[in-house]
Amino acid sequence: MNILHLLSWFPRPDDPTLGNFCVRMIDALPEDCHSVILSVCDGKDMTQSFEVKEIPGEHHTHVQIYIRPPKVNAIRKLKMLRMYQYGLNYIKKHFFEPDLIHLHVTYPLGQVALLWKKLFGYKYVLTEHWTIYQPQNKDVLVGKLKKKIVKIANNAELIMPVSLNLQRCMEGHGVKNRFKVIYNLVNTDVFRLGEAQTKNKKHILHISTLRDEAKNFSGILRTIERLRQQRNDFELHVIHDYDAPEFKAFVKEHNLSDCVIFHGKKTSAEVAQAYQDTDFFVLFSNFENLPCVIVEAFASGVPVLSTAVGGIAEIVNNERGILIPQGDEDALLKGMNAMLDHFNEYDRKAIRDYAIETFAAQNIGRQIFEEYNKVLGKA
């Protein structure tokens, strides 16, 4: 089977982690499912109009087209569309004739998938990760943008949201289609149980972009300051994609430097080690779908303290952690105290077993492949 993948979010030289979970999902597909990713982005210091690079991945090839950015935005959009058409012809010449298009995140690349369906009859399926459908973003998904997104989603052969909650949110915006919930995945060979360690202080782990409107990291820091007034037996370790000068300033100003440690970006192996070293994971998001960080924590046998937003309540229960209301810092403080006192009472092996059964890469890849077969009439 030959699958051409269109990613609205994809890793770029200036943002190598963007959409990396989409790439992991592609690499989880069975080996007899041949995958090519096609993307177009602005190049730097280009003398020619465009350049094509073939970038090998674990189980895919990424055909990356770099363009010299036009100065006029309308011309840029037209050029981008033309280059995606060029990329399709390039893939047909050098790789295969696609059996199916797999669109990852509705917009903006759904415009290409929809056009190809109308012009050439290519069927496409959609995997959706986007929080734009969540109630907190009701003022964003309106007008022309909403019409475009709903049209793209309704023209897919199948929608594979990463949580049931996301499906319900999409339906609430007028999306009427066939759905199959397929969760985010984790490499259970990389993220695994660690050996028990003796530490001077208990470790709390937080991993995110630190974009406060979504992740509410400022709420975590305010709660840590209150927690520090009650006890001094913990450290909060923070791994983050982007710099955080305002949060680092808060930590310094409030004398929290000895209990809040910023680590910046880390490799997958380093992140996996951080999970093995921690006692519990904390997430205080205002909105989410199905965070990969919780799935990774579970694969590492780590209990989770999180707000009950998006699809999180579908996977976190009393056996695997604590759920609290969104934005409730008193509940977060109570949950942190409970976790610090009782984290070692969780059955870490049972948490990992649940992750293997529910999120293991090979299982998720097989589920997606089965849906491909159904769409193509091969099941």
VOGU-3710 file (C-alpha; in Angstrom, 3 decimals, decimal comma):
1> mnilhllswf> 0,000/0,000/0,000  1,312/3,452/-0,949  0,373/6,360/1,310  1,159/10,026/0,690  1,116/12,019/3,932  0,278/15,722/4,141  1,202/17,277/7,491  -0,160/20,686/8,477  2,429/20,556/11,257  5,806/19,083/10,377
11> prpddptlgn> 9,370/19,343/11,703  11,345/22,227/10,167  14,919/23,423/10,584  13,748/26,301/12,811  11,297/24,119/14,779  12,459/20,473/14,724  9,854/19,217/17,231  6,783/20,677/15,473  4,433/17,849/14,562  6,949/15,178/15,564
21> fcvrmidalp> 4,066/13,122/16,964  2,596/12,974/13,436  5,894/11,593/12,135  6,001/9,001/14,926  2,520/7,851/13,923  3,666/7,419/10,309  6,730/5,437/11,371  4,506/3,100/13,408  2,726/1,834/10,274  3,541/-1,726/9,125
31> edchsvilsv> 6,558/-2,121/6,845  4,448/-3,109/3,829  2,759/0,304/4,055  5,034/2,577/2,015  4,932/6,178/3,277  6,132/9,441/1,781  5,658/12,801/3,498  5,342/15,828/1,220  5,862/19,329/2,563  6,677/22,793/1,242
41> cdgkdmtqsf> 8,261/25,540/3,321  10,303/28,711/3,002  14,025/28,302/2,453  16,792/30,617/3,610  19,292/32,450/1,394  18,007/30,716/-1,722  19,168/31,816/-5,157  16,967/29,396/-7,110  13,173/29,445/-7,084  12,879/26,107/-5,252
51> evkeipgehh> 14,858/23,076/-4,136  13,747/19,480/-3,516  15,369/17,338/-0,823  14,636/13,713/0,029  15,106/13,201/3,768  15,098/9,550/4,916  13,142/8,729/8,077  12,763/5,592/10,142  10,022/4,072/7,952  9,314/6,904/5,521
61> thvqiyirpp> 10,885/9,370/3,123  10,221/13,068/3,572  10,122/14,961/0,271  10,813/18,489/1,458  10,483/21,343/-1,057  12,107/24,641/-0,090  10,921/27,773/-1,902  12,324/31,257/-2,156  9,716/33,256/-0,209  7,752/35,717/-2,364
71> kvnairklkm> 7,267/39,170/-0,864  3,526/39,278/-1,535  1,463/36,909/0,643  -1,124/36,176/-2,069  1,646/35,149/-4,462  3,176/32,995/-1,710  -0,059/31,033/-1,256  -0,303/30,424/-4,998  3,331/29,334/-5,176  2,879/26,980/-2,232
81> lrmyqyglny> -0,089/25,342/-3,953  1,833/25,011/-7,223  4,769/23,434/-5,401  2,532/20,871/-3,713  1,290/19,950/-7,182  4,911/19,717/-8,333  5,641/17,530/-5,297  2,772/15,174/-6,144  4,151/14,709/-9,671  7,656/14,243/-8,243
91> ikkhffepdl> 6,430/11,465/-5,937  4,525/9,762/-8,764  7,702/9,810/-10,862  10,258/8,807/-8,214  8,252/6,763/-5,670  4,709/5,602/-6,425  1,169/6,423/-7,443  -0,585/7,063/-4,094  -3,345/4,680/-3,086  -4,515/7,096/-0,421
101> ihlhvtyplg> -3,734/10,525/1,038  -3,357/10,733/4,823  -3,939/14,271/6,071  -2,567/15,053/9,525  -4,371/18,075/11,071  -7,138/19,654/9,008  -5,752/23,060/8,147  -4,058/24,401/6,103  -2,939/21,272/4,175  -6,506/20,009/3,980
111> qvallwkklf> -6,997/22,553/1,203  -4,495/20,561/-0,880  -6,104/17,201/-0,027  -9,558/18,521/-0,914  -8,327/19,988/-4,214  -6,658/16,713/-5,186  -9,856/14,840/-4,390  -11,832/17,125/-6,707  -9,245/17,189/-9,503  -7,834/13,657/-9,437
121> gykyvltehw> -10,221/11,588/-7,322  -7,713/10,874/-4,529  -9,396/9,718/-1,341  -8,049/11,080/1,916  -8,327/10,200/5,588  -7,758/12,664/8,419  -5,971/12,291/11,729  -6,846/15,218/13,979  -4,809/16,510/16,931  -5,880/20,173/16,932
131> tiyqpqnkdv> -7,242/21,911/20,032  -8,971/24,563/17,915  -12,224/22,581/18,251  -12,145/22,836/22,048  -14,666/25,180/23,747  -11,877/27,492/24,915  -11,195/28,341/21,257  -14,791/29,051/20,265  -13,878/32,612/19,272  -11,131/31,368/16,941
141> lvgklkkkiv> -13,005/28,731/14,951  -15,537/31,053/13,299  -16,428/32,534/9,942  -14,555/31,528/6,781  -11,992/29,499/8,714  -14,710/27,356/10,275  -16,399/26,799/6,901  -13,114/25,710/5,328  -12,218/23,350/8,167  -15,661/21,738/8,368
151> kiannaelim> -15,725/21,253/4,579  -12,302/19,602/4,602  -13,273/17,315/7,492  -16,610/16,354/5,947  -14,953/15,398/2,659  -12,557/12,925/4,301  -13,319/9,229/3,932  -12,666/8,791/7,647  -11,638/10,974/10,593  -9,300/9,533/13,231
161> pvslnlqrcm> -9,318/11,936/16,219  -6,899/11,224/19,054  -9,676/11,214/21,667  -13,415/10,716/21,942  -13,651/14,190/23,446  -12,105/15,650/20,288  -14,648/13,759/18,172  -17,499/15,258/20,204  -15,992/18,743/19,840  -15,672/18,324/16,067
171> eghgvknrfk> -19,269/17,143/15,828  -20,291/20,190/17,857  -18,855/22,395/15,120  -20,871/20,652/12,410  -18,514/17,895/11,298  -20,619/14,918/10,172  -18,527/11,970/9,109  -17,377/8,492/10,060  -15,036/8,541/13,065  -12,580/6,072/14,536
181> viynlvntdv> -10,768/7,213/17,681  -7,088/6,266/17,544  -4,985/7,483/20,453  -1,541/9,028/20,333  1,250/6,480/20,544  4,453/5,887/22,469  7,602/3,886/21,795  7,503/1,502/24,745  11,073/0,395/24,016  12,341/3,947/24,663
191> frlgeaqtkn> 9,920/4,944/27,418  10,068/2,204/30,031  10,284/1,491/33,731  13,353/2,726/35,552  15,087/1,236/38,541  14,258/2,554/41,989  16,627/5,322/43,038  17,511/7,007/46,284  17,223/10,784/45,942  17,662/13,614/48,385
201> kkhilhistl> 14,336/15,108/47,314  11,216/13,863/45,553  11,024/14,717/41,865  8,046/16,296/40,084  8,297/16,468/36,282  6,631/18,862/33,844  7,208/18,801/30,074  5,581/21,270/27,679  6,006/24,239/25,382  5,330/26,500/28,413
211> rdeaknfsgi> 2,884/28,480/26,270  0,837/29,792/29,136  -2,547/30,233/27,448  -2,667/26,464/26,969  -0,287/24,952/29,528  -0,917/27,371/32,422  2,632/26,952/33,688  2,291/30,197/35,632  -0,391/28,428/37,709  2,057/25,615/38,444
221> lrtierlrqq> 4,707/28,096/39,612  2,272/29,961/41,852  1,236/26,652/43,386  4,854/25,559/43,833  5,476/28,762/45,779  2,582/27,895/48,106  3,761/24,282/48,357  7,250/25,456/49,301  5,751/27,298/52,276  4,401/23,952/53,519
231> rndfelhvih> 7,287/21,592/52,781  10,794/21,421/51,343  11,131/17,797/50,255  10,631/18,184/46,477  12,029/19,548/43,221  10,102/20,507/40,094  12,063/19,589/36,957  10,928/21,360/33,772  11,722/20,289/30,198  10,545/22,856/27,663
241> dydapefkaf> 10,703/23,466/23,920  11,038/27,246/24,042  12,887/29,731/26,193  11,033/30,965/29,279  12,571/34,233/30,530  9,425/35,402/32,322  9,114/32,132/34,242  12,811/32,039/35,092  12,466/35,614/36,374  9,524/34,551/38,573
251> vkehnlsdcv> 11,543/31,676/40,021  14,457/33,964/40,810  12,284/36,746/42,237  10,408/34,342/44,517  13,525/32,471/45,686  12,493/29,148/44,136  15,740/28,401/42,282  16,624/25,522/44,584  13,325/23,713/43,904  12,479/24,658/40,289
261> ifhgkktsae> 15,045/23,477/37,735  14,726/24,371/34,037  16,359/21,925/31,613  15,390/23,353/28,206  15,119/20,996/25,232  16,163/17,372/25,575  16,522/14,412/23,219  14,008/11,565/23,324  16,508/9,441/25,257  17,047/12,251/27,773
271> vaqayqdtdf> 13,305/12,782/28,150  12,835/9,047/28,727  15,497/9,159/31,424  13,748/12,119/33,069  10,548/10,068/33,359  12,510/7,218/34,927  14,005/9,624/37,463  10,735/11,268/38,475  8,162/10,355/41,109  5,138/11,840/39,373
281> fvlfsnfenl> 4,234/13,988/36,380  2,164/17,198/36,540  0,121/18,948/33,843  -2,106/21,963/34,588  -3,371/22,743/31,093  -6,360/24,915/30,281  -7,091/22,789/27,213  -5,643/19,661/25,578  -6,660/16,757/23,383  -4,632/13,675/24,345
291> pcviveafas> -1,162/14,826/25,454  1,779/12,660/24,362  3,513/13,549/27,635  0,885/11,673/29,650  1,155/8,664/27,334  4,959/8,736/27,778  4,580/8,998/31,549  2,328/5,933/31,604  4,776/3,952/29,458  7,399/4,821/32,087
301> gvpvlstavg> 5,106/3,672/34,893  4,744/7,222/36,234  1,484/8,416/37,861  0,027/11,704/36,621  -1,572/14,732/38,267  -3,534/16,630/35,611  -6,490/18,844/34,888  -9,488/16,976/33,477  -9,528/18,718/30,112  -9,917/17,325/26,588
311> giaeivnner> -9,440/13,580/26,374  -7,323/13,302/29,528  -10,198/11,946/31,608  -10,466/9,065/29,108  -7,082/7,706/30,196  -6,327/9,019/33,711  -8,140/7,341/36,593  -7,493/6,664/40,282  -5,181/3,768/39,443  -2,960/5,988/37,297
321> gilipqgded> -3,173/9,399/38,933  -5,313/12,318/40,065  -7,634/14,551/38,035  -8,415/18,113/39,107  -10,583/20,930/37,664  -9,091/23,276/35,087  -7,566/26,396/36,631  -8,128/25,290/40,262  -4,836/26,079/42,023  -6,182/24,975/45,400
331> allkgmnaml> -6,934/21,542/43,920  -3,469/21,501/42,331  -1,870/22,226/45,716  -3,908/19,475/47,368  -3,043/17,068/44,542  0,677/17,828/44,764  0,683/17,178/48,499  -1,206/13,910/47,973  1,162/12,791/45,238  4,273/13,669/47,232
341> dhfneydrka> 2,963/11,610/50,143  1,544/8,652/48,196  3,248/8,367/44,764  4,975/5,139/45,813  1,594/3,464/46,392  0,821/3,397/42,652  1,451/0,135/40,812  3,996/1,291/38,238  4,024/-1,996/36,370  0,237/-1,887/36,007
351> irdyaietfa> 0,464/1,670/34,678  3,033/0,574/32,098  1,008/-2,517/31,152  -1,965/-0,240/30,415  0,259/1,946/28,219  1,564/-1,041/26,261  -1,949/-2,332/25,651  -3,424/1,071/24,753  -0,688/3,227/23,200  2,166/0,978/21,998
361> aqnigrqife> 3,381/2,168/18,597  2,920/-1,155/16,820  -0,690/-1,418/18,043  -1,570/2,108/16,927  0,120/1,571/13,559  -1,851/-1,616/13,019  -5,137/0,149/13,844  -4,437/2,877/11,277  -3,464/0,300/8,639  -6,720/-1,569/9,232
371> eynkvlgka> -8,641/1,656/8,597  -6,695/2,228/5,360  -7,799/-1,215/4,193  -11,428/-0,494/4,991  -11,352/2,820/3,109  -9,764/1,131/0,086  -12,215/-1,792/0,200  -9,524/-4,353/1,051  -10,832/-5,334/4,487
//
